[in-house]
Amino acid sequence: MLSETVLNGAVGAVLGLLIGSFLNVVIHRLPRMLEQQWNTECAQWAEELKAQGARIELPAPQKALISLSKPRSRCPHCGHAIAWHENIPVLSYLFLRGRCAECKKSISPRYPLVEIACAALFAFCLARSGLTPTGFAWCGFSAALLALALIDWDTTLLPDSITLPLLWAGIAASALQWTSVPLPQSVWGAIAGYLSLWLIFWAFKLATGKEGMGYGDFKLFAALGAWFGWQALVPIILMASVVGAVIGVLLKLGSKLREGGYVPFGPFLAGGGFVSLIWGPQAVLHAIGL
């Protein structure tokens, strides 16, 4: 008979595959939804100025608005509407051999990789904590962190619609005793996480006149502090900084830095969060002999 741990992990893997498929939609569409929102606000502002007599050209009307549920997923090359049997996590990608069923153009392997990563994280969380509020809380944490890491890597955006709920969820999970972090440590972790990067941001800006990071990084670090407590902040930021610096140097040597020479910091903060989830925050310090 299979052990309860294995069964819980299997449930987590199946659930993770389904949520991972949805995360692919979130990662692709949420930045575009934010852009739509900003364009709408700009258009409203322009209309108000024109009504007041300002000589200003109104922006062109937006195309059909998108959401997380509409329109249906389509091939980016030919517009083929993806049928349900072409959207089964991982299996459809393998059955289609990584190509669109209609135009046969290649489908990015990142889609099944996101599903597999989410399945592995969910399996780990539920195998460790069982089918409990604690296990599902860490599943939610993992899904949000995975989405944030990839959105930031693609667009350098860390949407408030994910970072802020993640922060408050960490404090709520602590208050409900779904995590092992006492509530005072969770609250102070959120405060210290935000203020530490906020101070670094302003020190760097006053010294150089440039912005070294975005406000989303403050909120993400605050969320990690809420989930792991203030003691975890040093190991997380240490790992994120070192790994981020190494990746940045490698990209520069390979002439693969983006325009402006920046590397988003959010994915490396997320990496520190995943290390803390799996091995614990102190694992980073032990690894470097501290």
Secondary structure, 3 states (H helix, E strand, C coil): CCCHHHHHHHHHHHHHHHHHHHHHHHHHHHHHHHHHHHHHHHHHHHHHHHHCCCCCCCCCCCCCCCCCCCCCCECCCCCCECCHHHCCCCHHHHHCCCECCCCCCECCCHHHHHHHHHHHHHHHHHHHHCCCHHHHHHHHHHHHHHHHHHHHHHHCCCCHHHHHHHHHHHHHHHHCCCCCCCHHHHHHHHHHHHHHHHHHHHHHHHHHCCCCCCHHHHHHHHHHHHHHCHHHHHHHHHHHHHHHHHHHHHHHHCCCCCCCCCCCCHHHHHHHHHHHHHCCCHHHHHHCCC
